[in-house]
């Protein structure tokens, strides 16, 4: 009886684990930002509660990798999936230290990220590329 229970628990755990991995959000992972004034960053997208957040993991310029004071700061804030690769939340722009209405659209290995004002009517867009 104990052996049957142990086997059943192991099978249930394996099924639960594989379902959890299958349900992993496709936007999770590391993304490279579009260059801005010759500099770009790697953003690590991960779960933050029921939403997605992205932190600056590495920064680069024309000379290579450098240690920005922004490493570790959250750039993508509380993005909630809306289905079909669409997300809404907030984005932080380090150059002016402002937070904007954020929108993301995932398409394969490309992530279109927008920071918007005026209720989402006027947006600035960057296209990021998956690193991992």
N, CA, C and O atoms as CSV, one atom per row, in Angstrom:
chain,resi,resn,atom,element,x,y,z
A,1,UNK,N,N,0.826,-1.186,0.000
A,1,UNK,CA,C,0.000,0.000,0.000
A,1,UNK,C,C,0.878,1.260,0.000
A,1,UNK,O,O,0.619,2.209,-0.740
A,2,UNK,N,N,1.900,1.250,0.827
A,2,UNK,CA,C,2.791,2.401,0.905
A,2,UNK,C,C,3.482,2.640,-0.430
A,2,UNK,O,O,3.645,3.783,-0.858
A,3,UNK,N,N,3.889,1.548,-1.089
A,3,UNK,CA,C,4.560,1.660,-2.382
A,3,UNK,C,C,3.607,2.261,-3.430
A,3,UNK,O,O,4.025,3.085,-4.243
A,4,UNK,N,N,2.345,1.857,-3.414
A,4,UNK,CA,C,1.359,2.386,-4.361
A,4,UNK,C,C,1.161,3.876,-4.118
A,4,UNK,O,O,1.096,4.655,-5.070
A,5,UNK,N,N,1.065,4.284,-2.849
A,5,UNK,CA,C,0.895,5.682,-2.504
A,5,UNK,C,C,2.105,6.499,-2.947
A,5,UNK,O,O,1.945,7.584,-3.507
A,6,UNK,N,N,3.305,5.996,-2.704
A,6,UNK,CA,C,4.535,6.688,-3.099
A,6,UNK,C,C,4.581,6.851,-4.613
A,6,UNK,O,O,4.918,7.927,-5.106
A,7,UNK,N,N,4.248,5.803,-5.352
A,7,UNK,CA,C,4.248,5.854,-6.806
A,7,UNK,C,C,3.214,6.856,-7.308
A,7,UNK,O,O,3.484,7.612,-8.241
A,8,UNK,N,N,2.041,6.867,-6.699
A,8,UNK,CA,C,0.982,7.796,-7.105
A,8,UNK,C,C,1.400,9.242,-6.841
A,8,UNK,O,O,1.166,10.122,-7.670
A,9,UNK,N,N,2.016,9.484,-5.691
A,9,UNK,CA,C,2.483,10.831,-5.374
A,9,UNK,C,C,3.571,11.277,-6.343
A,9,UNK,O,O,3.563,12.423,-6.794
A,10,UNK,N,N,4.505,10.390,-6.669
A,10,UNK,CA,C,5.577,10.729,-7.614
A,10,UNK,C,C,5.005,11.045,-8.989
A,10,UNK,O,O,5.437,12.003,-9.630
A,11,UNK,N,N,4.044,10.258,-9.449
A,11,UNK,CA,C,3.416,10.495,-10.748
A,11,UNK,C,C,2.656,11.822,-10.746
A,11,UNK,O,O,2.706,12.570,-11.722
A,12,UNK,N,N,1.966,12.105,-9.671
A,12,UNK,CA,C,1.229,13.362,-9.556
A,12,UNK,C,C,2.153,14.558,-9.549
A,12,UNK,O,O,1.861,15.573,-10.181
A,13,UNK,N,N,3.276,14.451,-8.837
A,13,UNK,CA,C,4.250,15.537,-8.793
A,13,UNK,C,C,4.862,15.764,-10.168
A,13,UNK,O,O,5.038,16.908,-10.586
A,14,UNK,N,N,5.187,14.689,-10.874
A,14,UNK,CA,C,5.756,14.802,-12.221
A,14,UNK,C,C,4.768,15.474,-13.164
A,14,UNK,O,O,5.159,16.319,-13.970
A,15,UNK,N,N,3.514,15.114,-13.073
A,15,UNK,CA,C,2.492,15.727,-13.926
A,15,UNK,C,C,2.337,17.206,-13.597
A,15,UNK,O,O,2.245,18.040,-14.498
A,16,UNK,N,N,2.309,17.535,-12.296
A,16,UNK,CA,C,2.192,18.921,-11.871
A,16,UNK,C,C,3.378,19.743,-12.357
A,16,UNK,O,O,3.196,20.860,-12.842
A,17,UNK,N,N,4.598,19.203,-12.234
A,17,UNK,CA,C,5.805,19.898,-12.665
A,17,UNK,C,C,5.785,20.131,-14.163
A,17,UNK,O,O,6.104,21.233,-14.610
A,18,UNK,N,N,5.424,19.136,-14.950
A,18,UNK,CA,C,5.414,19.315,-16.399
A,18,UNK,C,C,4.334,20.296,-16.826
A,18,UNK,O,O,4.540,21.040,-17.785
A,19,UNK,N,N,3.192,20.325,-16.150
A,19,UNK,CA,C,2.151,21.295,-16.458
A,19,UNK,C,C,2.661,22.691,-16.131
A,19,UNK,O,O,2.444,23.622,-16.907
A,20,UNK,N,N,3.330,22.853,-15.008
A,20,UNK,CA,C,3.883,24.153,-14.625
A,20,UNK,C,C,4.872,24.656,-15.652
A,20,UNK,O,O,4.874,25.842,-15.981
A,21,UNK,N,N,5.712,23.773,-16.163
A,21,UNK,CA,C,6.686,24.185,-17.171
A,21,UNK,C,C,5.978,24.511,-18.475
A,21,UNK,O,O,6.368,25.448,-19.171
A,22,UNK,N,N,4.949,23.755,-18.814
A,22,UNK,CA,C,4.219,24.015,-20.056
A,22,UNK,C,C,3.484,25.348,-19.983
A,22,UNK,O,O,3.261,25.989,-21.010
A,23,UNK,N,N,3.106,25.772,-18.774
A,23,UNK,CA,C,2.385,27.017,-18.604
A,23,UNK,C,C,3.308,28.221,-18.420
A,23,UNK,O,O,2.821,29.336,-18.229
A,24,UNK,N,N,4.618,28.026,-18.472
A,24,UNK,CA,C,5.554,29.128,-18.305
A,24,UNK,C,C,5.296,30.166,-19.393
A,24,UNK,O,O,5.108,29.821,-20.559
A,25,UNK,N,N,5.288,31.422,-19.006
A,25,UNK,CA,C,5.003,32.497,-19.942
A,25,UNK,C,C,6.128,32.600,-20.974
A,25,UNK,O,O,7.299,32.598,-20.596
A,26,UNK,N,N,5.804,32.690,-22.263
A,26,UNK,CA,C,6.839,32.725,-23.300
A,26,UNK,C,C,7.687,33.986,-23.298
A,26,UNK,O,O,8.719,34.022,-23.966
A,27,UNK,N,N,7.288,35.016,-22.572
A,27,UNK,CA,C,8.072,36.246,-22.525
A,27,UNK,C,C,9.200,36.158,-21.483
A,27,UNK,O,O,10.094,37.004,-21.468
A,28,UNK,N,N,9.160,35.140,-20.617
A,28,UNK,CA,C,10.196,34.982,-19.601
A,28,UNK,C,C,11.539,34.697,-20.261
A,28,UNK,O,O,11.609,34.011,-21.281
A,29,UNK,N,N,12.591,35.225,-19.674
A,29,UNK,CA,C,13.940,35.023,-20.207
A,29,UNK,C,C,14.656,36.355,-20.357
A,29,UNK,O,O,14.245,37.358,-19.774
A,30,UNK,N,N,15.730,36.361,-21.143
A,30,UNK,CA,C,16.551,37.558,-21.311
A,30,UNK,C,C,16.359,38.145,-22.703
A,30,UNK,O,O,16.370,37.430,-23.705
A,31,UNK,N,N,16.183,39.459,-22.742
A,31,UNK,CA,C,15.931,40.197,-23.980
A,31,UNK,C,C,16.944,41.322,-24.134
A,31,UNK,O,O,17.330,41.953,-23.150
A,32,UNK,N,N,17.372,41.572,-25.357
A,32,UNK,CA,C,18.291,42.677,-25.644
A,32,UNK,C,C,17.486,43.863,-26.158
A,32,UNK,O,O,16.706,43.737,-27.103
A,33,UNK,N,N,17.683,45.011,-25.528
A,33,UNK,CA,C,16.982,46.215,-25.947
A,33,UNK,C,C,17.532,46.713,-27.275
A,33,UNK,O,O,18.616,46.322,-27.706
A,34,UNK,N,N,16.774,47.566,-27.897
A,34,UNK,CA,C,17.224,48.230,-29.115
A,34,UNK,C,C,18.254,49.279,-28.694
A,34,UNK,O,O,18.061,49.928,-27.666
A,35,UNK,N,N,19.342,49.470,-29.451
A,35,UNK,CA,C,20.335,50.482,-29.069
A,35,UNK,C,C,19.725,51.881,-28.971
A,35,UNK,O,O,18.899,52.272,-29.796
A,36,UNK,N,N,20.145,52.619,-27.958
A,36,UNK,CA,C,19.715,53.995,-27.729
A,36,UNK,C,C,20.975,54.800,-27.486
A,36,UNK,O,O,21.645,54.605,-26.472
A,37,UNK,N,N,21.308,55.693,-28.389
A,37,UNK,CA,C,22.567,56.451,-28.333
A,37,UNK,C,C,23.766,55.514,-28.263
A,37,UNK,O,O,24.747,55.815,-27.583
A,38,UNK,N,N,23.698,54.379,-28.960
A,38,UNK,CA,C,24.808,53.435,-29.024
A,38,UNK,C,C,24.889,52.460,-27.863
A,38,UNK,O,O,25.726,51.558,-27.872
A,39,UNK,N,N,24.042,52.627,-26.873
A,39,UNK,CA,C,24.048,51.731,-25.714
A,39,UNK,C,C,22.813,50.836,-25.744
A,39,UNK,O,O,21.768,51.213,-26.274
A,40,UNK,N,N,22.954,49.646,-25.166
A,40,UNK,CA,C,21.825,48.731,-25.048
A,40,UNK,C,C,21.990,47.915,-23.777
A,40,UNK,O,O,23.032,47.959,-23.123
A,41,UNK,N,N,20.940,47.167,-23.439
A,41,UNK,CA,C,20.960,46.397,-22.196
A,41,UNK,C,C,20.340,45.029,-22.420
A,41,UNK,O,O,19.624,44.800,-23.395
A,42,UNK,N,N,20.633,44.129,-21.494
A,42,UNK,CA,C,19.959,42.834,-21.422
A,42,UNK,C,C,18.986,42.935,-20.261
A,42,UNK,O,O,19.367,43.278,-19.141
A,43,UNK,N,N,17.726,42.632,-20.541
A,43,UNK,CA,C,16.662,42.710,-19.547
A,43,UNK,C,C,16.200,41.303,-19.213
A,43,UNK,O,O,15.820,40.544,-20.105
A,44,UNK,N,N,16.228,40.951,-17.945
A,44,UNK,CA,C,15.788,39.624,-17.477
A,44,UNK,C,C,14.330,39.726,-17.077
A,44,UNK,O,O,13.986,40.364,-16.081
A,45,UNK,N,N,13.463,39.079,-17.879
A,45,UNK,CA,C,12.028,39.078,-17.622
A,45,UNK,C,C,11.702,37.866,-16.744
A,45,UNK,O,O,12.088,36.740,-17.055
A,46,UNK,N,N,10.987,38.113,-15.647
A,46,UNK,CA,C,10.630,37.041,-14.720
A,46,UNK,C,C,9.287,37.334,-14.080
A,46,UNK,O,O,8.780,38.453,-14.161
A,47,UNK,N,N,8.718,36.326,-13.446
A,47,UNK,CA,C,7.441,36.480,-12.770
A,47,UNK,C,C,7.612,37.398,-11.562
A,47,UNK,O,O,8.618,37.341,-10.854
A,48,UNK,N,N,6.606,38.244,-11.343
A,48,UNK,CA,C,6.524,39.047,-10.114
A,48,UNK,C,C,5.064,38.993,-9.691
A,48,UNK,O,O,4.251,39.823,-10.098
A,49,UNK,N,N,4.751,38.011,-8.877
A,49,UNK,CA,C,3.364,37.740,-8.535
A,49,UNK,C,C,2.668,37.150,-9.747
A,49,UNK,O,O,3.182,36.217,-10.363
A,50,UNK,N,N,1.506,37.681,-10.097
A,50,UNK,CA,C,0.770,37.197,-11.270
A,50,UNK,C,C,1.204,37.913,-12.545
A,50,UNK,O,O,0.718,37.593,-13.630
A,51,UNK,N,N,2.104,38.870,-12.425
A,51,UNK,CA,C,2.541,39.682,-13.561
A,51,UNK,C,C,3.972,39.317,-13.989
A,51,UNK,O,O,4.572,38.380,-13.463
A,52,UNK,N,N,4.498,40.078,-14.952
A,52,UNK,CA,C,5.857,39.921,-15.452
A,52,UNK,C,C,6.603,41.224,-15.186
A,52,UNK,O,O,6.072,42.309,-15.421
A,53,UNK,N,N,7.833,41.112,-14.696
A,53,UNK,CA,C,8.688,42.274,-14.494
A,53,UNK,C,C,10.021,42.012,-15.177
A,53,UNK,O,O,10.431,40.863,-15.342
A,54,UNK,N,N,10.689,43.086,-15.571
A,54,UNK,CA,C,11.985,42.951,-16.227
A,54,UNK,C,C,13.018,43.849,-15.585
A,54,UNK,O,O,12.826,45.060,-15.475
A,55,UNK,N,N,14.130,43.240,-15.156
A,55,UNK,CA,C,15.216,43.988,-14.516
A,55,UNK,C,C,16.420,44.080,-15.441
A,55,UNK,O,O,16.690,43.170,-16.226
A,56,UNK,N,N,17.127,45.173,-15.338
A,56,UNK,CA,C,18.338,45.374,-16.130
A,56,UNK,C,C,19.420,44.450,-15.576
A,56,UNK,O,O,19.830,44.571,-14.422
A,57,UNK,N,N,19.876,43.518,-16.427
A,57,UNK,CA,C,20.862,42.527,-15.999
A,57,UNK,C,C,22.280,42.906,-16.420
A,57,UNK,O,O,23.229,42.719,-15.658
A,58,UNK,N,N,22.422,43.439,-17.635
A,58,UNK,CA,C,23.743,43.810,-18.163
A,58,UNK,C,C,23.577,45.034,-19.053
A,58,UNK,O,O,22.512,45.249,-19.634
A,59,UNK,N,N,24.635,45.835,-19.158
A,59,UNK,CA,C,24.596,47.021,-20.019
A,59,UNK,C,C,25.834,47.045,-20.913
A,59,UNK,O,O,26.914,46.603,-20.519
A,60,UNK,N,N,25.653,47.571,-22.123
A,60,UNK,CA,C,26.706,47.584,-23.132
A,60,UNK,C,C,26.736,48.932,-23.842
A,60,UNK,O,O,25.714,49.606,-23.969
A,61,UNK,N,N,27.928,49.315,-24.304
A,61,UNK,CA,C,28.068,50.467,-25.192
A,61,UNK,C,C,29.064,50.084,-26.287
A,61,UNK,O,O,29.395,48.906,-26.423
A,62,UNK,N,N,29.544,51.044,-27.064
A,62,UNK,CA,C,30.431,50.726,-28.187
A,62,UNK,C,C,31.754,50.105,-27.736
A,62,UNK,O,O,32.432,49.456,-28.532
A,63,UNK,N,N,32.123,50.295,-26.476
A,63,UNK,CA,C,33.364,49.715,-25.944
A,63,UNK,C,C,33.150,48.327,-25.347
A,63,UNK,O,O,34.116,47.673,-24.955
A,64,UNK,N,N,31.903,47.869,-25.272
A,64,UNK,CA,C,31.596,46.562,-24.683
A,64,UNK,C,C,30.745,46.708,-23.440
A,64,UNK,O,O,30.066,47.718,-23.255
A,65,UNK,N,N,30.785,45.689,-22.581
A,65,UNK,CA,C,29.978,45.700,-21.362
A,65,UNK,C,C,30.534,46.708,-20.367
A,65,UNK,O,O,31.747,46.853,-20.219
A,66,UNK,N,N,29.627,47.401,-19.688
A,66,UNK,CA,C,30.036,48.336,-18.642
A,66,UNK,C,C,29.079,48.226,-17.467
A,66,UNK,O,O,27.980,47.689,-17.607
A,67,UNK,N,N,29.484,48.725,-16.324
A,67,UNK,CA,C,28.687,48.642,-15.097
A,67,UNK,C,C,27.875,49.926,-14.916
A,67,UNK,O,O,28.370,50.920,-14.385
A,68,UNK,N,N,26.648,49.886,-15.358
A,68,UNK,CA,C,25.743,51.014,-15.215
A,68,UNK,C,C,25.193,51.053,-13.790
A,68,UNK,O,O,25.033,50.007,-13.162
A,69,UNK,N,N,24.905,52.238,-13.279
A,69,UNK,CA,C,24.256,52.314,-11.957
A,69,UNK,C,C,22.816,51.784,-11.998
A,69,UNK,O,O,22.191,51.604,-10.953
A,70,UNK,N,N,22.291,51.535,-13.205
A,70,UNK,CA,C,20.920,51.041,-13.336
A,70,UNK,C,C,20.799,49.525,-13.296
A,70,UNK,O,O,19.686,49.000,-13.310
A,71,UNK,N,N,21.919,48.807,-13.247
A,71,UNK,CA,C,21.857,47.343,-13.197
A,71,UNK,C,C,21.073,46.923,-11.951
A,71,UNK,O,O,21.321,47.412,-10.849
A,72,UNK,N,N,20.132,46.015,-12.151
A,72,UNK,CA,C,19.292,45.530,-11.057
A,72,UNK,C,C,17.990,46.287,-10.896
A,72,UNK,O,O,17.106,45.854,-10.156
A,73,UNK,N,N,17.861,47.421,-11.584
A,73,UNK,CA,C,16.628,48.206,-11.472
A,73,UNK,C,C,15.552,47.629,-12.387
A,73,UNK,O,O,15.847,47.058,-13.437
A,74,UNK,N,N,14.309,47.791,-11.970
A,74,UNK,CA,C,13.174,47.263,-12.724
A,74,UNK,C,C,12.776,48.239,-13.816
A,74,UNK,O,O,12.435,49.391,-13.544
A,75,UNK,N,N,12.822,47.763,-15.061
A,75,UNK,CA,C,12.487,48.563,-16.236
A,75,UNK,C,C,11.059,48.257,-16.709
A,75,UNK,O,O,10.321,49.164,-17.094
A,76,UNK,N,N,10.682,46.987,-16.678
A,76,UNK,CA,C,9.345,46.531,-17.061
A,76,UNK,C,C,8.607,46.207,-15.763
A,76,UNK,O,O,9.051,45.370,-14.978
A,77,UNK,N,N,7.478,46.879,-15.549
A,77,UNK,CA,C,6.805,46.830,-14.257
A,77,UNK,C,C,5.399,46.253,-14.381
A,77,UNK,O,O,4.559,46.788,-15.105
A,78,UNK,N,N,5.152,45.158,-13.666
A,78,UNK,CA,C,3.802,44.583,-13.531
A,78,UNK,C,C,3.050,44.425,-14.855
A,78,UNK,O,O,1.900,44.847,-14.973
A,79,UNK,N,N,3.701,43.819,-15.845
A,79,UNK,CA,C,3.043,43.549,-17.131
A,79,UNK,C,C,2.118,42.345,-16.967
A,79,UNK,O,O,2.550,41.265,-16.564
A,80,UNK,N,N,0.877,42.543,-17.278
A,80,UNK,CA,C,-0.140,41.494,-17.142
A,80,UNK,C,C,-0.490,40.976,-18.533
A,80,UNK,O,O,-0.816,41.756,-19.428
A,81,UNK,N,N,-0.422,39.648,-18.714
A,81,UNK,CA,C,-0.779,39.101,-20.030
A,81,UNK,C,C,-2.260,39.294,-20.338
A,81,UNK,O,O,-3.130,39.080,-19.494
A,82,UNK,N,N,-2.513,39.709,-21.585
A,82,UNK,CA,C,-3.887,39.907,-22.018
A,82,UNK,C,C,-4.318,38.899,-23.075
A,82,UNK,O,O,-5.413,38.990,-23.631
A,83,UNK,N,N,-3.430,37.926,-23.344
A,83,UNK,CA,C,-3.729,36.905,-24.339
A,83,UNK,C,C,-3.131,37.248,-25.698
A,83,UNK,O,O,-2.985,38.419,-26.046
A,84,UNK,N,N,-2.792,36.224,-26.453
A,84,UNK,CA,C,-2.274,36.416,-27.804
A,84,UNK,C,C,-0.934,37.126,-27.868
A,84,UNK,O,O,-0.623,37.756,-28.878
A,85,UNK,N,N,-0.120,37.040,-26.795
A,85,UNK,CA,C,1.190,37.685,-26.787
A,85,UNK,C,C,1.150,39.163,-26.444
A,85,UNK,O,O,2.147,39.863,-26.614
A,86,UNK,N,N,0.012,39.648,-25.964
A,86,UNK,CA,C,-0.155,41.060,-25.608
A,86,UNK,C,C,-0.103,41.228,-24.091
A,86,UNK,O,O,-0.661,40.416,-23.354
A,87,UNK,N,N,0.575,42.292,-23.624
A,87,UNK,CA,C,0.729,42.565,-22.192
A,87,UNK,C,C,0.528,44.053,-21.942
A,87,UNK,O,O,0.812,44.884,-22.805
A,88,UNK,N,N,0.035,44.380,-20.751
A,88,UNK,CA,C,-0.106,45.772,-20.332
A,88,UNK,C,C,0.446,45.934,-18.924
A,88,UNK,O,O,0.290,45.054,-18.078
A,89,UNK,N,N,1.088,47.063,-18.684
A,89,UNK,CA,C,1.642,47.374,-17.374
A,89,UNK,C,C,2.272,48.748,-17.407
A,89,UNK,O,O,1.653,49.723,-17.834
A,90,UNK,N,N,3.534,48.815,-16.943
A,90,UNK,CA,C,4.257,50.084,-16.910
A,90,UNK,C,C,5.699,49.846,-17.344
A,90,UNK,O,O,6.212,48.730,-17.257
A,91,UNK,N,N,6.340,50.905,-17.811
A,91,UNK,CA,C,7.766,50.845,-18.138
A,91,UNK,C,C,8.455,52.082,-17.567
A,91,UNK,O,O,7.889,53.175,-17.532
A,92,UNK,N,N,9.682,51.877,-17.127
A,92,UNK,CA,C,10.501,52.967,-16.602
A,92,UNK,C,C,11.533,53.334,-17.655
A,92,UNK,O,O,12.190,52.459,-18.218
A,93,UNK,N,N,11.677,54.621,-17.922
A,93,UNK,CA,C,12.695,55.096,-18.862
A,93,UNK,C,C,13.829,55.721,-18.047
A,93,UNK,O,O,13.661,56.787,-17.454
A,94,UNK,N,N,14.985,55.049,-18.023
A,94,UNK,CA,C,16.094,55.545,-17.204
A,94,UNK,C,C,16.596,56.937,-17.600
A,94,UNK,O,O,17.019,57.700,-16.731
A,95,UNK,N,N,16.560,57.282,-18.886
A,95,UNK,CA,C,17.137,58.557,-19.336
A,95,UNK,C,C,16.431,59.777,-18.745
A,95,UNK,O,O,17.054,60.827,-18.583
A,96,UNK,N,N,15.144,59.657,-18.422
A,96,UNK,CA,C,14.452,60.791,-17.805
A,96,UNK,C,C,13.807,60.428,-16.458
A,96,UNK,O,O,13.118,61.247,-15.849
A,97,UNK,N,N,14.040,59.193,-16.007
A,97,UNK,CA,C,13.537,58.697,-14.721
A,97,UNK,C,C,12.014,58.841,-14.588
A,97,UNK,O,O,11.499,59.214,-13.534
A,98,UNK,N,N,11.303,58.531,-15.697
A,98,UNK,CA,C,9.843,58.597,-15.668
A,98,UNK,C,C,9.253,57.220,-15.935
A,98,UNK,O,O,9.852,56.386,-16.615
A,99,UNK,N,N,8.064,57.002,-15.383
A,99,UNK,CA,C,7.329,55.753,-15.593
A,99,UNK,C,C,6.147,56.052,-16.514
A,99,UNK,O,O,5.419,57.027,-16.326
A,100,UNK,N,N,5.975,55.181,-17.518
A,100,UNK,CA,C,4.935,55.349,-18.525
A,100,UNK,C,C,3.992,54.153,-18.536
A,100,UNK,O,O,4.316,53.087,-18.014
A,101,UNK,N,N,2.829,54.342,-19.133
A,101,UNK,CA,C,1.941,53.229,-19.430
A,101,UNK,C,C,2.722,52.320,-20.371
A,101,UNK,O,O,3.278,52.790,-21.364
A,102,UNK,N,N,2.771,51.024,-20.073
A,102,UNK,CA,C,3.551,50.102,-20.885
A,102,UNK,C,C,2.693,49.079,-21.595
A,102,UNK,O,O,1.686,48.606,-21.067
A,103,UNK,N,N,3.117,48.746,-22.810
A,103,UNK,CA,C,2.445,47.717,-23.597
A,103,UNK,C,C,3.522,46.881,-24.265
A,103,UNK,O,O,4.553,47.407,-24.684
A,104,UNK,N,N,3.283,45.577,-24.365
A,104,UNK,CA,C,4.217,44.681,-25.039
A,104,UNK,C,C,3.444,43.750,-25.957
A,104,UNK,O,O,2.328,43.327,-25.656
A,105,UNK,N,N,4.077,43.442,-27.098
A,105,UNK,CA,C,3.548,42.456,-28.034
A,105,UNK,C,C,4.666,41.483,-28.358
A,105,UNK,O,O,5.720,41.883,-28.854
A,106,UNK,N,N,4.440,40.202,-28.079
A,106,UNK,CA,C,5.417,39.155,-28.336
A,106,UNK,C,C,5.095,38.481,-29.661
A,106,UNK,O,O,3.958,38.083,-29.916
A,107,UNK,N,N,6.128,38.360,-30.505
A,107,UNK,CA,C,5.987,37.657,-31.777
A,107,UNK,C,C,7.277,36.891,-32.023
A,107,UNK,O,O,8.265,37.454,-32.495
A,108,UNK,N,N,7.262,35.597,-31.698
A,108,UNK,CA,C,8.460,34.771,-31.870
A,108,UNK,C,C,9.591,35.238,-30.978
A,108,UNK,O,O,9.453,35.267,-29.755
A,109,UNK,N,N,10.722,35.609,-31.591
A,109,UNK,CA,C,11.894,36.063,-30.831
A,109,UNK,C,C,12.003,37.584,-30.801
A,109,UNK,O,O,13.077,38.126,-30.543
A,110,UNK,N,N,10.901,38.266,-31.061
A,110,UNK,CA,C,10.849,39.728,-31.034
A,110,UNK,C,C,9.796,40.170,-30.027
A,110,UNK,O,O,8.726,39.572,-29.918
A,111,UNK,N,N,10.123,41.230,-29.296
A,111,UNK,CA,C,9.217,41.789,-28.304
A,111,UNK,C,C,9.111,43.285,-28.573
A,111,UNK,O,O,10.084,44.018,-28.393
A,112,UNK,N,N,7.948,43.738,-28.998
A,112,UNK,CA,C,7.716,45.164,-29.219
A,112,UNK,C,C,7.245,45.761,-27.905
A,112,UNK,O,O,6.202,45.377,-27.376
A,113,UNK,N,N,8.015,46.697,-27.384
A,113,UNK,CA,C,7.714,47.322,-26.097
A,113,UNK,C,C,7.414,48.789,-26.344
A,113,UNK,O,O,8.161,49.468,-27.048
A,114,UNK,N,N,6.313,49.286,-25.764
A,114,UNK,CA,C,5.938,50.677,-25.936
A,114,UNK,C,C,5.744,51.338,-24.583
A,114,UNK,O,O,5.197,50.746,-23.653
A,115,UNK,N,N,6.202,52.576,-24.494
A,115,UNK,CA,C,5.934,53.435,-23.360
A,115,UNK,C,C,5.039,54.551,-23.858
A,115,UNK,O,O,5.369,55.222,-24.835
A,116,UNK,N,N,3.890,54.759,-23.186
A,116,UNK,CA,C,2.870,55.651,-23.727
A,116,UNK,C,C,2.453,56.722,-22.721
A,116,UNK,O,O,2.570,56.551,-21.507
A,117,UNK,N,N,1.958,57.840,-23.277
A,117,UNK,CA,C,1.364,58.918,-22.494
A,117,UNK,C,C,-0.022,59.190,-23.080
A,117,UNK,O,O,-0.431,58.547,-24.048
A,118,UNK,N,N,-0.726,60.125,-22.500
A,118,UNK,CA,C,-2.062,60.528,-22.963
A,118,UNK,C,C,-3.005,59.330,-23.041
A,118,UNK,O,O,-3.713,59.146,-24.030
A,119,UNK,N,N,-3.003,58.524,-21.990
A,119,UNK,CA,C,-3.897,57.379,-21.937
A,119,UNK,C,C,-3.573,56.299,-22.948
A,119,UNK,O,O,-4.438,55.500,-23.306
A,120,UNK,N,N,-2.328,56.269,-23.412
A,120,UNK,CA,C,-1.904,55.241,-24.364
A,120,UNK,C,C,-2.036,55.667,-25.813
A,120,UNK,O,O,-1.849,54.848,-26.713
A,121,UNK,N,N,-2.355,56.936,-26.061
A,121,UNK,CA,C,-2.530,57.409,-27.432
A,121,UNK,C,C,-1.209,57.741,-28.127
A,121,UNK,O,O,-1.089,57.572,-29.340
A,122,UNK,N,N,-0.231,58.206,-27.378
A,122,UNK,CA,C,1.067,58.579,-27.940
A,122,UNK,C,C,2.118,57.670,-27.318
A,122,UNK,O,O,2.328,57.683,-26.106
A,123,UNK,N,N,2.781,56.875,-28.173
A,123,UNK,CA,C,3.721,55.878,-27.672
A,123,UNK,C,C,5.074,55.979,-28.374
A,123,UNK,O,O,5.163,56.359,-29.541
A,124,UNK,N,N,6.107,55.632,-27.641
A,124,UNK,CA,C,7.448,55.453,-28.187
A,124,UNK,C,C,7.728,53.959,-28.136
A,124,UNK,O,O,7.436,53.308,-27.132
A,125,UNK,N,N,8.295,53.406,-29.216
A,125,UNK,CA,C,8.418,51.949,-29.328
A,125,UNK,C,C,9.865,51.518,-29.506
A,125,UNK,O,O,10.663,52.199,-30.151
A,126,UNK,N,N,10.181,50.382,-28.925
A,126,UNK,CA,C,11.452,49.682,-29.146
A,126,UNK,C,C,11.133,48.227,-29.444
A,126,UNK,O,O,10.170,47.669,-28.919
A,127,UNK,N,N,11.950,47.623,-30.289
A,127,UNK,CA,C,11.813,46.191,-30.550
A,127,UNK,C,C,13.004,45.490,-29.946
A,127,UNK,O,O,14.148,45.783,-30.293
A,128,UNK,N,N,12.740,44.557,-29.038
A,128,UNK,CA,C,13.779,43.804,-28.363
A,128,UNK,C,C,13.909,42.430,-29.000
A,128,UNK,O,O,12.971,41.914,-29.608
A,129,UNK,N,N,15.094,41.850,-28.847
A,129,UNK,CA,C,15.380,40.535,-29.414
A,129,UNK,C,C,15.732,39.566,-28.285
A,129,UNK,O,O,16.457,39.918,-27.355
A,130,UNK,N,N,15.211,38.350,-28.380
A,130,UNK,CA,C,15.491,37.348,-27.356
A,130,UNK,C,C,16.980,36.978,-27.359
A,130,UNK,O,O,17.571,36.748,-28.413
A,131,UNK,N,N,17.572,36.927,-26.161
A,131,UNK,CA,C,18.974,36.524,-25.990
A,131,UNK,C,C,19.055,35.041,-25.675
A,131,UNK,O,O,19.912,34.342,-26.215
A,132,UNK,N,N,18.167,34.545,-24.800
A,132,UNK,CA,C,18.175,33.107,-24.439
A,132,UNK,C,C,16.857,32.443,-24.733
A,132,UNK,O,O,16.701,31.246,-24.489
